[in-house]
Amino acid sequence: MAAAAPHSPRNLTPRRPNDRLAVLIEEAGCSNAGLARRVNDIGAEHGLDLRYDKTSVARWLRGQQPRGRAPALIAEALARKLGHPVSLDDVGMSAARSPSADLGLRYEPHVADAVEQTGELWRCDAAGREAFAGRPVTAAALVEPSRDWLISPPDEVIARTAGPRVGMADVEAVRATTRALTELDHRFGSGHVRPVLVHYLTGVVSGLLGGSYRDEVGRALFAAAARLAELAGYTAVDTGQRALAQRHYVQALRLAQAAGDRAYGGYVLAAGMSHLAASLGSPREVAQLARAAQEGARGRATPRAESLFHAAEARGHALQGDRVACRLSAGRALSAFERAESGAGSGDDPPWVAHFDAAYLADELAHCQRDLGQADAARRHAEEALALHPEGRTRRRAIDLLLLADALAGQRDAEAACHTATRAVELLDTIRSRRGQEYLSAFRERIEPFATEPCVRTFTERLDRPDRPDRPDEG
């Protein structure tokens, strides 16, 4: 027997009319019956048998808040009709949904469940509530999904027959949007880009994943969605929201699996999760995630991607102070990169790894040498990275300037260190990046032993000036 529409328990507290919902229904030109039908249809896309009708909508307008997934479905129905994102707060139901503690951390075995969880995570993110603030962030929450990914069989069925028709033109639109947002993120920092990104995920990409498509289109769509989900994770890191970042990374990994793209799954592990583990102070997990990327993408990754994977492992060994293991992994990274540059498989490089050039490899090696306390080598690699990074990589250039400044301080050249760090500050003042500010804070600690030197006093006074641009984080 079909399940009846859920009803809220009797509540004797007088309700306030839901004026926000009323305004949106009027704006959408939708009748009560029409909205109920749309909610039922979207529920069917998610495998739900709902029986809402015009009376149900009338109750919502009087202030009743439906339970379960209904508030999110109402927001999605109105978003599709209006053509722009609609949050739970917009429909007056922001208090109706409290995300579970493990939302986004589960690596779902079935594609339908993965799509549902990913969509719910995106909606919570776009709603702008501090749903995950204060939640514990652990590297273990990243390692467990990587094991699931390693042993999971391919998803055999991706095609769907319910929902709006999705074609390759839709997939290309997602790809183009991702390219544009990525470029803007490099130039201006995630504080400017992230709000647009998360609303695009919930307002457009979620609807596409819930549409109908043949297998070939579906695989391409999941691949495009995985790339955008990974970017959502990175921008969460760059705005100081690590608890949110780990959830986006886990879902990006699952979407990549649905796409049948093991190489990109490895990229999520090595370029996303591994670096997040480093920021959490978990060096052992940094190396584990990088090795999982190598193993899971074995035979499926190009030499350039392999170089990235090995460089990530080298970072983990460096953080553990293991010079021998770091040197071995760094050597493998350099060898793979040389193969890529010589043309061995480089023509097959997917767009997501094409950016990993000599500048990025030098950046990774500079981090390794810094963490091993080898100032001379760190300086050499940081200078190489800066010479190669294009001007458009504003955040990365600022970070590498601070790596160089750190190395100069390690060589006890406080004046050159402060001069270099000042150049970094000039770049950081043009972007919104929590990561950049964290590197700057680390450098301030690095030069504390030189606090009495005039150049250091001048530098710190500049940082503390009240007229310096305010760069609040987005977390």
C-alpha positions in Angstrom: 0.0 0.0 0.0 1.3 3.4 -0.9 2.4 5.5 2.0 0.2 8.4 3.0 1.6 11.9 3.1 3.2 12.6 6.5 1.2 14.7 9.0 2.6 16.8 11.8 1.4 15.9 15.3 -1.3 18.1 16.8 0.1 21.3 18.2 -2.0 23.5 20.4 0.4 26.4 20.2 -1.1 29.1 17.8 0.8 29.1 14.5 1.9 32.2 12.6 1.0 32.3 8.9 3.9 31.5 6.6 4.1 34.7 4.8 7.4 33.8 3.1 5.9 30.8 1.5 2.9 32.8 0.4 5.0 35.4 -1.3 7.0 32.8 -3.2 3.9 30.9 -4.3 2.5 34.1 -5.7 5.8 35.0 -7.4 5.9 31.6 -9.0 2.3 31.9 -10.3 1.6 28.6 -8.8 -1.7 27.4 -7.3 -1.8 25.4 -4.1 -2.7 22.3 -6.1 0.1 22.9 -8.6 2.7 23.3 -5.8 1.5 20.0 -4.2 1.7 18.2 -7.5 5.3 19.5 -8.1 6.4 18.4 -4.6 4.9 15.0 -5.1 6.7 14.7 -8.5 10.1 15.7 -7.1 9.5 13.3 -4.2 8.9 10.5 -6.8 12.3 11.4 -8.3 13.8 10.6 -4.9 11.9 7.4 -4.5 9.1 8.8 -2.3 5.4 8.2 -2.6 3.9 11.4 -1.4 0.2 12.4 -1.5 0.2 16.1 -0.8 -2.8 18.1 -2.2 -4.1 21.7 -2.1 -5.3 21.2 1.5 -1.7 20.3 2.5 -0.4 23.5 1.0 -3.1 25.5 2.8 -1.9 24.0 6.1 1.7 25.0 5.3 0.5 28.6 4.6 -1.2 28.6 8.0 2.1 27.8 9.6 2.3 24.0 9.8 5.8 22.7 9.1 5.8 19.3 7.4 8.3 16.7 8.7 11.0 14.7 6.9 12.3 15.8 3.6 9.2 17.8 2.6 10.6 21.3 3.4 13.5 20.7 1.1 11.2 19.3 -1.6 9.0 22.4 -1.3 12.1 24.7 -1.7 13.3 22.6 -4.7 9.9 22.7 -6.4 9.7 26.5 -6.1 13.3 26.9 -7.2 12.6 25.0 -10.4 9.5 27.0 -11.1 11.2 30.3 -10.4 14.5 29.5 -12.0 16.7 30.6 -9.1 17.8 29.0 -5.8 15.3 28.8 -3.0 16.5 28.0 0.6 14.6 26.5 3.5 14.7 30.0 5.1 13.1 31.5 1.9 10.1 29.2 2.3 9.8 29.9 6.0 10.9 26.4 7.1 14.5 26.9 8.1 13.8 25.4 11.6 12.1 22.3 10.1 15.3 20.5 9.3 18.3 19.8 11.4 21.0 17.8 9.5 22.3 14.6 11.1 25.8 14.6 12.6 27.0 12.3 9.9 25.4 14.0 6.9 28.0 14.1 4.1 30.4 11.7 5.8 28.7 8.5 4.6 30.1 6.8 1.5 26.8 5.4 0.3 26.9 2.1 -1.6 23.9 2.9 -3.8 23.9 5.7 -6.3 20.4 6.9 -5.5 21.3 7.2 -1.8 24.5 9.0 -2.7 22.6 11.5 -4.8 20.0 12.1 -2.0 22.7 12.6 0.6 24.7 14.9 -1.7 21.7 17.0 -2.5 20.8 17.3 1.2 24.4 18.4 2.0 24.3 21.1 -0.7 20.9 22.4 0.5 22.1 22.7 4.1 25.2 24.5 2.8 23.3 26.9 0.6 20.8 27.7 3.4 23.7 29.6 5.0 23.1 28.2 8.4 25.9 27.2 10.8 24.8 23.6 10.5 28.2 22.1 11.0 29.9 24.8 13.1 31.5 23.3 16.2 31.3 19.7 14.8 34.4 17.7 15.3 36.7 17.5 12.3 39.0 14.4 12.2 41.2 12.9 9.6 39.7 9.5 10.4 36.5 10.7 8.9 38.4 11.0 5.6 40.3 7.7 5.7 37.3 5.5 6.2 35.5 6.7 3.0 38.8 6.2 1.1 38.8 2.5 2.1 35.2 2.2 0.9 36.2 3.8 -2.4 39.1 1.4 -2.8 37.0 -1.8 -2.4 33.7 -0.6 -4.1 32.7 -2.3 -7.3 31.8 -0.1 -10.3 28.2 1.3 -10.4 26.6 -0.7 -13.1 23.4 1.4 -13.6 23.5 5.2 -13.8 20.7 5.9 -16.3 17.5 7.3 -15.0 14.1 7.6 -16.6 12.3 9.9 -14.1 12.5 13.7 -14.0 13.4 16.4 -16.6 15.5 15.3 -19.5 19.3 16.0 -19.2 21.6 16.1 -22.2 25.3 16.7 -22.9 24.6 20.5 -23.3 23.6 20.5 -19.6 26.8 18.7 -18.7 28.9 21.2 -20.7 27.2 24.1 -18.9 28.3 22.6 -15.6 31.8 22.2 -16.8 32.0 25.7 -18.1 30.6 27.1 -14.8 33.2 25.1 -12.9 36.0 26.5 -15.1 34.8 30.1 -14.5 34.4 29.6 -10.8 37.8 28.0 -10.5 39.5 30.9 -12.3 37.8 33.4 -10.1 38.7 31.5 -7.0 42.4 31.5 -8.0 42.3 35.3 -8.5 40.0 36.6 -5.7 39.9 33.8 -3.1 37.0 31.6 -2.0 35.3 34.3 0.1 34.1 35.9 -3.1 33.3 32.7 -5.0 31.8 30.3 -2.5 28.3 31.8 -2.1 27.7 31.6 -5.8 29.1 28.0 -6.0 26.9 26.5 -3.3 23.7 28.1 -4.7 24.6 26.8 -8.2 25.0 23.3 -6.7 21.6 23.2 -5.0 19.7 25.3 -7.6 21.0 23.7 -10.8 23.3 20.6 -10.3 21.1 18.9 -7.8 18.1 19.1 -10.2 20.2 17.7 -13.0 21.3 14.7 -11.0 17.6 14.1 -10.2 16.7 14.2 -13.9 16.5 11.6 -16.6 19.5 10.6 -18.7 21.0 7.8 -20.5 24.1 6.1 -19.1 26.7 8.0 -21.2 25.2 11.4 -20.2 24.8 10.3 -16.6 28.5 9.3 -16.3 29.6 12.6 -17.7 27.1 14.5 -15.4 28.4 12.7 -12.3 32.0 13.5 -13.4 31.1 17.2 -13.8 29.3 17.2 -10.4 32.2 15.6 -8.7 34.5 18.3 -9.9 32.2 21.0 -8.6 31.7 19.2 -5.3 35.5 19.0 -4.9 35.7 22.8 -5.5 33.0 23.2 -2.9 35.3 21.3 -0.5 38.3 23.4 -1.3 36.4 26.7 -1.0 35.1 25.5 2.4 38.8 25.0 3.5 39.7 28.5 2.2 36.9 30.1 4.2 37.7 28.3 7.4 35.0 25.6 7.3 36.9 22.4 7.6 33.9 20.4 9.0 32.0 21.3 5.9 35.0 20.7 3.6 35.4 17.1 4.7 31.8 16.4 3.8 32.0 17.9 0.3 35.2 15.9 -0.3 33.6 12.6 0.7 30.7 13.2 -1.6 33.0 14.3 -4.5 34.7 11.0 -4.1 31.4 9.1 -4.3 30.3 11.1 -7.3 33.6 10.3 -9.1 33.0 6.6 -8.4 29.5 6.9 -10.0 31.2 8.5 -13.0 33.5 5.6 -13.3 36.5 8.0 -13.0 39.0 6.3 -10.7 41.7 8.8 -11.6 39.6 11.7 -10.4 38.7 9.8 -7.3 42.5 9.7 -6.6 42.7 13.4 -7.2 40.0 14.1 -4.6 42.0 12.0 -2.1 45.4 13.4 -2.9 44.7 17.0 -3.7 41.7 17.5 -1.4 41.4 15.1 1.5 45.2 14.7 2.0 45.8 18.5 2.1 42.8 18.8 4.5 44.4 16.1 6.8 47.6 18.2 6.7 45.8 21.3 7.9 44.3 19.1 10.7 47.8 18.1 11.9 47.4 14.5 10.9 50.5 13.6 8.9 50.0 9.9 9.0 46.6 10.2 7.4 48.1 12.6 4.8 50.4 9.8 3.5 47.6 7.2 3.8 45.2 9.1 1.7 47.9 9.8 -1.0 48.8 6.1 -1.1 45.1 5.2 -1.4 44.9 7.5 -4.4 47.9 5.7 -6.0 46.5 2.3 -5.4 42.9 3.0 -6.4 43.8 4.8 -9.6 46.6 2.4 -10.6 46.7 2.0 -14.3 44.0 4.7 -14.7 46.0 7.9 -14.0 48.3 9.8 -16.4 51.9 10.5 -15.3 51.0 14.1 -14.4 48.3 12.8 -12.0 50.7 10.2 -10.6 53.2 13.0 -9.9 50.6 14.8 -7.9 49.8 11.7 -5.9 53.4 11.1 -5.0 54.0 14.7 -4.1 51.0 14.5 -1.7 52.6 11.4 -0.1 55.9 13.3 0.2 54.1 16.0 2.2 52.8 13.5 4.7 56.3 12.0 5.2 57.8 15.4 5.6 55.2 16.3 8.3 56.2 13.2 10.1 59.9 14.2 9.9 60.8 11.1 7.8 63.4 12.5 5.4 64.2 9.2 3.7 60.5 8.4 2.9 60.0 12.0 1.8 62.9 11.9 -0.5 61.7 8.6 -2.1 58.2 9.9 -2.7 59.5 13.3 -4.0 61.8 11.4 -6.4 58.8 9.4 -7.7 56.9 12.7 -8.1 59.7 14.2 -10.1 60.2 11.1 -12.3 56.5 10.9 -13.1 56.4 14.7 -13.9 59.4 14.3 -16.3 57.4 11.5 -18.1 54.5 13.8 -18.3 56.5 16.7 -19.7 58.3 14.4 -22.2 54.9 13.6 -23.7 54.4 10.2 -22.2 50.7 10.1 -21.8 50.4 13.9 -21.3 48.1 14.2 -24.3 45.6 12.3 -22.3 45.7 14.6 -19.3 42.1 15.4 -18.2 41.4 19.1 -17.5 41.4 18.7 -13.7 45.1 17.8 -13.6 46.4 20.0 -16.4 47.0 22.8 -13.9 49.6 20.7 -12.0 52.6 22.2 -13.7 56.2 22.7 -12.6 55.1 25.6 -10.4 52.7 23.5 -8.4 55.3 20.7 -8.1 57.9 23.2 -6.8 55.3 24.5 -4.4 54.7 21.0 -3.0 58.5 20.4 -2.6 58.9 23.8 -0.9 56.3 22.7 1.7 58.2 19.4 2.2 61.5 21.1 2.8 59.9 23.7 5.1 58.4 21.0 7.2 61.7 19.1 7.3 63.5 22.3 8.5 65.7 22.5 5.4 65.6 26.3 4.7 68.1 26.3 1.8 66.1 23.8 -0.2 62.8 25.3 0.8 64.0 28.7 -0.5 65.1 27.2 -3.8 61.8 25.5 -4.5 59.7 28.5 -3.4 61.7 30.8 -5.7 61.2 28.3 -8.5 57.4 28.2 -7.9 57.2 32.0 -7.8 59.1 32.3 -11.1 56.7 29.9 -12.8 53.2 30.8 -11.4 51.2 33.1 -13.7 50.0 36.4 -12.2 46.4 35.1 -12.2 47.2 32.7 -9.4 47.0 35.4 -6.8 46.4 33.2 -3.7 49.0 30.7 -4.7 51.6 33.4 -5.3 50.8 34.9 -1.9 51.3 31.5 -0.2 54.6 30.8 -2.0 55.9 34.3 -1.0 55.2 33.4 2.6 56.9 30.0 2.1 59.9 31.9 0.7 59.7 34.4 3.6 59.7 31.5 6.1 62.8 30.0 4.4 64.6 33.4 4.5 63.8 33.6 8.2 65.2 30.1 8.6 68.4 31.5 7.0 68.3 34.2 9.6 67.8 37.0 7.0 65.0 38.8 8.8 65.1 41.8 6.6 64.7 39.8 3.3 62.0 37.7 5.0 59.9 40.7 6.0 60.3 42.3 2.6 59.1 39.2 0.9 56.2 38.8 3.4 55.2 42.4 2.7 54.8 41.5 -1.0 52.5 38.6 0.1 50.5 40.9 2.3 49.9 43.2 -0.7 48.4 40.3 -2.6 46.4 39.0 0.4 44.8 42.4 0.8 43.2 42.0 -2.7 41.6 38.6 -2.0 39.4 36.8 0.6 41.2 33.7 1.7 41.4 32.2 5.1 44.2 29.9 4.0 46.3 32.9 3.1 45.7 34.5 6.4 46.7 31.3 8.2 50.0 31.2 6.3 50.5 34.9 7.3 49.8 34.1 11.0 52.3 31.2 10.9 54.9 33.6 9.5 54.3 36.1 12.3 55.1 33.3 14.8 58.2 32.4 12.7 59.8 35.8 13.1 59.1 36.3 16.8 62.7 35.5 17.6 63.6 38.6 15.6 61.0 40.8 17.2 63.5 43.5 18.3 64.8 44.1 14.8 63.6 47.3 13.2 62.4 45.6 10.0 60.3 43.1 12.0 58.7 45.9 14.1 57.9 47.8 10.9 56.3 44.7 9.3 54.1 43.9 12.3 53.1 47.5 12.7 51.9 47.4 9.0 49.9 44.3 9.7 48.2 45.9 12.7 47.4 49.2 11.0 43.6 50.1 11.4 43.4 51.2 7.8 44.5 47.8 6.4 41.7 46.1 4.4 39.4 44.0 6.6 39.5 40.4 5.5 36.8 38.5 7.5 36.6 34.8 6.8 33.4 33.3 5.6 33.2 30.6 8.2 
